[in-house]
């Protein structure tokens, strides 16, 4: 039983309808189905490709990190934008809304543990998890769920690929993590389990991280790309270095903190970046990463609707989710999906 969890009210999935029967006219709100993770009669999906969307309604980590809170409302805002998207993938692709875990009535640590249970349940159901934060404290619970799922697998090297302006490697007291400590917590978690810690982060801003954090990153063997280098360096060199990292891992956990993007593209975040990265480059990298077949899960963190004029940030988040699903459909279903992908 997953605690602090509720199924999603499906009324949020609504929008324009061009046709009620022609699938090629469908938008996501006509295709997404609800799913209750606490339903004891659930059985694993036996089709070719399915996704499980899960919200983590938390910004406790942001408040503890002295940031601008508001990301607990992020999952709803992103869903509203996802609802409008066209179904440009085969009918073989199924999308389920698996509800939300909240930290509203408990501690952050307890809610992260429940998030871990929910992520593992989605994987047990043979669905690809897409987690909508919430603050980036989402990452610790998400990772724990993936790691637990891999415990009984022989090949279980799990790499982390993060798009972020911050390392999120700050020191913390045990049990009191924040939205700035998750990847240090994961480092300690893997050490306790005796598993590999492999962290690669792209978009790091010098002005957003102390010298101590750069030193910690070096001590932990973190691979990173500075935001300025994603603009000025040879893009093919960046991809080649990324490929060297990817080929060493059995699985990948992909996470995006929306504050990695320039604030003109993502104003509704906890820590806006006037000199962030271009979303189109991140989309190119996402397509490349997901074409490798190694990603096992994906999340987006720190969409904060209270600062999001015209839902610009939530809309960008929905496009990133769209990119992930479309790319996985293309590479999983091959020719079956081609007519749904404009060439």
C-alpha positions as CSV (number, residue, x, y, z in Angstrom):
1,X,0.0,0.0,0.0
2,X,1.3,3.4,-1.0
3,X,0.7,6.0,1.6
4,X,0.1,9.8,1.0
5,X,-1.1,8.8,-2.4
6,X,-4.3,9.5,-4.3
7,X,-5.5,8.6,-7.9
8,X,-5.7,11.5,-10.2
9,X,-9.1,13.2,-10.8
10,X,-9.4,12.7,-14.5
11,X,-11.4,15.9,-15.2
12,X,-8.0,17.6,-15.5
13,X,-7.6,15.8,-18.8
14,X,-9.9,17.9,-21.0
15,X,-9.6,20.2,-24.0
16,X,-10.6,20.7,-27.6
17,X,-12.1,17.8,-29.5
18,X,-11.8,17.7,-33.3
19,X,-13.3,14.2,-33.7
20,X,-14.5,11.7,-31.2
21,X,-13.7,8.6,-33.2
22,X,-10.8,9.3,-35.6
23,X,-7.6,8.5,-33.6
24,X,-5.5,10.7,-35.9
25,X,-7.5,13.7,-34.7
26,X,-7.0,12.8,-31.0
27,X,-5.3,14.9,-28.3
28,X,-3.8,13.4,-25.2
29,X,-6.9,14.2,-23.1
30,X,-8.8,11.7,-25.3
31,X,-6.2,9.0,-24.9
32,X,-4.8,9.1,-21.3
33,X,-6.5,6.6,-18.9
34,X,-6.6,6.7,-15.1
35,X,-4.9,4.1,-13.0
36,X,-5.0,3.5,-9.2
37,X,-1.7,2.2,-8.0
38,X,-3.3,0.9,-4.8
39,X,-5.7,-1.3,-6.8
40,X,-4.9,-4.8,-5.8
41,X,-6.3,-6.3,-9.0
42,X,-3.8,-4.5,-11.3
43,X,-1.8,-6.8,-13.6
44,X,1.4,-5.9,-15.7
45,X,0.8,-4.2,-19.0
46,X,1.3,-6.9,-21.8
47,X,1.5,-4.6,-24.8
48,X,4.5,-3.0,-26.6
49,X,4.9,0.4,-24.9
50,X,3.1,2.1,-22.1
51,X,3.8,5.1,-19.8
52,X,2.8,5.8,-16.2
53,X,2.5,9.5,-15.3
54,X,3.0,10.1,-11.6
55,X,2.9,13.5,-9.7
56,X,5.0,14.3,-6.7
57,X,3.2,17.2,-5.0
58,X,6.0,18.6,-2.9
59,X,8.0,21.7,-2.4
60,X,9.1,21.1,1.1
61,X,12.6,20.7,-0.2
62,X,12.5,24.0,-1.9
63,X,11.4,25.8,1.3
64,X,14.1,24.0,3.3
65,X,16.5,25.2,0.6
66,X,15.3,28.8,1.0
67,X,13.9,28.9,-2.5
68,X,10.7,30.2,-4.0
69,X,8.1,27.6,-3.1
70,X,5.1,26.7,-5.4
71,X,6.3,23.6,-7.2
72,X,3.8,21.4,-5.4
73,X,1.2,22.6,-7.9
74,X,3.6,21.7,-10.8
75,X,2.1,18.3,-11.6
76,X,-1.4,19.8,-12.2
77,X,0.0,22.6,-14.3
78,X,2.0,20.2,-16.5
79,X,-1.0,17.8,-16.9
80,X,-3.1,20.7,-18.2
81,X,-0.5,21.4,-20.9
82,X,-0.1,17.7,-21.7
83,X,-3.8,17.4,-22.2
84,X,-3.6,19.7,-25.3
85,X,-0.9,17.7,-27.1
86,X,-1.7,15.7,-30.3
87,X,-1.4,11.9,-30.3
88,X,1.4,11.7,-32.8
89,X,2.2,8.1,-32.0
90,X,0.8,4.7,-32.8
91,X,-2.3,3.4,-31.0
92,X,0.1,0.7,-29.6
93,X,1.4,3.4,-27.2
94,X,-0.7,3.6,-24.0
95,X,-0.5,6.4,-21.4
96,X,-1.8,6.0,-17.9
97,X,-2.2,8.7,-15.2
98,X,-1.1,7.0,-12.0
99,X,-2.1,9.7,-9.6
100,X,0.0,11.7,-7.1
101,X,2.1,11.3,-4.0
102,X,2.0,14.3,-1.7
103,X,4.3,15.5,1.1
104,X,1.5,17.8,2.5
105,X,0.6,15.6,5.5
106,X,4.0,14.1,6.4
107,X,7.8,14.7,6.4
108,X,9.7,15.1,3.2
109,X,11.7,11.9,3.9
110,X,8.5,9.9,4.4
111,X,7.0,11.2,1.2
112,X,10.1,10.4,-0.7
113,X,9.9,6.8,0.5
114,X,6.3,6.6,-0.7
115,X,7.4,8.1,-4.0
116,X,10.0,5.3,-4.3
117,X,7.3,2.7,-3.7
118,X,5.0,4.3,-6.3
119,X,7.9,4.4,-8.9
120,X,8.7,0.7,-8.3
121,X,5.0,-0.2,-8.6
122,X,4.9,1.5,-12.0
123,X,7.9,-0.5,-13.1
124,X,6.4,-3.7,-11.8
125,X,3.4,-3.0,-14.0
126,X,5.7,-2.8,-17.0
127,X,5.1,0.9,-17.5
128,X,7.8,3.5,-18.2
129,X,7.6,6.0,-15.3
130,X,7.3,9.7,-16.0
131,X,7.3,11.7,-12.8
132,X,6.1,15.3,-12.6
133,X,7.5,17.3,-9.7
134,X,7.4,19.0,-7.3
135,X,10.7,20.4,-6.3
136,X,13.9,18.6,-7.3
137,X,13.8,16.7,-4.1
138,X,11.7,14.4,-6.3
139,X,15.0,12.9,-7.5
140,X,15.9,11.2,-4.2
141,X,12.6,9.3,-3.9
142,X,12.6,8.5,-7.7
143,X,16.1,7.1,-7.7
144,X,15.4,4.9,-4.6
145,X,12.4,3.4,-6.4
146,X,14.5,2.6,-9.5
147,X,17.4,1.2,-7.4
148,X,15.0,-1.0,-5.5
149,X,13.5,-2.3,-8.7
150,X,16.9,-3.2,-10.0
151,X,18.0,-5.1,-6.8
152,X,17.2,-8.5,-8.2
153,X,18.7,-7.9,-11.7
154,X,22.2,-9.0,-12.5
155,X,23.0,-6.0,-14.7
156,X,22.0,-3.1,-12.5
157,X,24.4,-0.3,-13.1
158,X,22.2,2.8,-12.9
159,X,23.5,6.1,-14.2
160,X,22.0,9.5,-13.5
161,X,21.7,12.1,-16.3
162,X,20.6,15.5,-15.0
163,X,20.0,18.8,-16.8
164,X,20.4,21.4,-14.1
165,X,22.1,24.7,-13.3
166,X,23.0,23.3,-9.9
167,X,25.0,20.3,-8.7
168,X,22.5,19.7,-5.8
169,X,25.4,18.2,-3.8
170,X,25.0,20.4,-0.7
171,X,25.8,19.0,2.8
172,X,22.9,17.9,4.9
173,X,22.0,16.4,8.2
174,X,20.8,12.9,8.0
175,X,17.0,12.9,7.4
176,X,16.8,16.6,6.6
177,X,17.6,16.8,2.9
178,X,16.4,19.6,0.7
179,X,16.0,20.3,-3.0
180,X,19.7,21.1,-3.1
181,X,21.0,17.8,-1.5
182,X,19.5,14.9,-3.5
183,X,22.5,13.8,-5.5
184,X,24.7,13.8,-2.4
185,X,22.0,11.8,-0.6
186,X,22.0,9.4,-3.5
187,X,25.8,9.1,-3.3
188,X,25.5,8.1,0.4
189,X,22.6,5.8,-0.4
190,X,24.6,3.9,-3.1
191,X,27.6,3.7,-0.7
192,X,25.4,2.1,1.9
193,X,23.9,-0.4,-0.6
194,X,27.3,-1.1,-2.2
195,X,26.1,-0.1,-5.7
196,X,27.7,2.3,-8.2
197,X,27.3,6.1,-8.1
198,X,27.4,7.5,-11.6
199,X,26.2,11.1,-11.9
200,X,26.4,13.2,-15.1
201,X,25.0,16.8,-15.0
202,X,24.7,19.2,-17.9
203,X,24.0,22.9,-17.7
204,X,26.0,23.8,-14.6
205,X,26.3,27.5,-13.9
206,X,29.5,28.8,-12.2
207,X,27.6,31.7,-10.6
208,X,25.1,29.2,-9.0
209,X,27.5,26.8,-7.3
210,X,30.2,27.4,-4.6
211,X,33.8,26.3,-5.0
212,X,33.1,23.7,-2.3
213,X,30.4,22.2,-4.5
214,X,32.8,22.0,-7.5
215,X,35.3,20.3,-5.1
216,X,32.6,17.9,-3.9
217,X,31.7,17.1,-7.5
218,X,35.3,16.2,-8.3
219,X,35.7,14.1,-5.1
220,X,32.6,12.1,-6.0
221,X,33.7,11.6,-9.6
222,X,30.8,13.6,-11.0
223,X,30.9,14.3,-14.8
224,X,29.6,17.8,-15.6
225,X,29.2,20.2,-18.5
226,X,29.0,23.9,-17.9
227,X,26.1,25.8,-19.3
228,X,28.4,28.2,-21.2
229,X,30.1,25.2,-22.8
230,X,26.7,23.9,-24.1
231,X,26.6,27.2,-26.0
232,X,30.2,27.7,-27.1
233,X,31.7,24.2,-27.3
234,X,31.5,21.8,-30.3
235,X,28.2,20.1,-29.8
236,X,29.5,16.8,-31.3
237,X,32.3,16.7,-28.7
238,X,29.6,17.1,-26.0
239,X,27.6,14.2,-27.5
240,X,30.8,12.0,-27.8
241,X,31.7,12.6,-24.2
242,X,28.1,11.8,-23.2
243,X,28.2,8.6,-25.2
244,X,31.3,7.5,-23.3
245,X,29.4,7.8,-20.1
246,X,26.2,6.1,-21.4
247,X,27.9,3.0,-22.7
248,X,29.3,2.2,-19.2
249,X,25.8,2.1,-17.7
250,X,23.1,-0.6,-17.9
251,X,20.2,1.8,-17.2
252,X,19.7,5.5,-17.1
253,X,17.6,7.8,-14.9
254,X,16.9,11.1,-16.8
255,X,16.0,14.1,-14.7
256,X,15.4,17.8,-15.7
257,X,15.3,20.7,-13.3
258,X,13.5,23.5,-15.2
259,X,15.9,26.1,-13.8
260,X,18.5,24.9,-16.3
261,X,16.8,26.9,-19.0
262,X,17.1,30.6,-19.7
263,X,14.4,32.4,-17.8
264,X,12.8,33.7,-21.0
265,X,11.9,30.0,-21.7
266,X,11.3,29.0,-18.1
267,X,10.3,31.9,-15.8
268,X,8.2,29.8,-13.5
269,X,10.9,28.1,-11.4
270,X,12.4,28.3,-7.9
271,X,15.7,29.9,-9.1
272,X,15.3,31.6,-12.5
273,X,18.4,31.6,-14.8
274,X,19.0,34.7,-17.0
275,X,21.9,32.8,-18.7
276,X,20.5,29.3,-18.8
277,X,20.6,26.8,-21.7
278,X,18.5,26.6,-24.9
279,X,15.7,24.1,-24.7
280,X,16.2,23.1,-28.4
281,X,19.7,21.8,-27.5
282,X,18.3,19.8,-24.6
283,X,15.6,18.4,-26.8
284,X,18.3,17.2,-29.3
285,X,20.2,15.6,-26.5
286,X,17.1,14.0,-25.1
287,X,16.3,12.4,-28.5
288,X,19.8,11.1,-28.7
289,X,19.8,9.7,-25.1
290,X,16.5,8.0,-25.5
291,X,17.5,6.5,-28.9
292,X,20.1,4.4,-26.9
293,X,17.4,2.3,-25.3
294,X,19.0,2.7,-21.8
295,X,16.7,5.2,-20.1
296,X,14.3,3.4,-17.7
297,X,12.6,6.5,-16.2
298,X,12.2,10.3,-16.6
299,X,11.2,13.2,-14.4
300,X,10.8,17.0,-14.6
301,X,11.1,19.2,-11.5
302,X,10.5,22.7,-10.2
303,X,7.7,24.0,-12.4
304,X,6.2,26.6,-10.2
305,X,2.8,27.9,-11.5
306,X,2.6,30.9,-9.2
307,X,5.6,32.5,-11.1
308,X,4.7,31.1,-14.5
309,X,3.3,33.8,-16.7
310,X,1.0,32.3,-19.5
311,X,2.1,28.8,-18.4
312,X,5.3,29.2,-20.4
313,X,7.3,26.9,-18.2
314,X,4.6,24.2,-17.8
315,X,4.2,24.3,-21.6
316,X,7.9,23.7,-22.1
317,X,7.8,20.9,-19.6
318,X,5.0,19.3,-21.6
319,X,7.0,19.5,-24.8
320,X,9.9,17.7,-23.1
321,X,7.5,14.9,-22.0
322,X,6.2,14.8,-25.5
323,X,9.7,14.5,-26.8
324,X,10.4,11.5,-24.5
325,X,7.3,9.6,-25.4
326,X,7.6,10.3,-29.2
327,X,11.2,9.3,-29.3
328,X,10.6,6.1,-27.3
329,X,7.7,5.3,-29.6
330,X,9.8,5.8,-32.6
331,X,12.6,3.6,-31.5
332,X,10.5,0.9,-29.8
333,X,7.8,0.5,-32.5
334,X,10.0,1.3,-35.5
335,X,8.0,1.3,-38.8
336,X,4.7,1.0,-37.0
337,X,5.2,4.5,-35.6
338,X,6.7,6.2,-38.6
339,X,3.4,7.5,-40.1
340,X,2.7,9.3,-36.8
341,X,6.0,11.2,-36.9
342,X,6.2,14.1,-39.3
343,X,9.4,13.7,-41.3
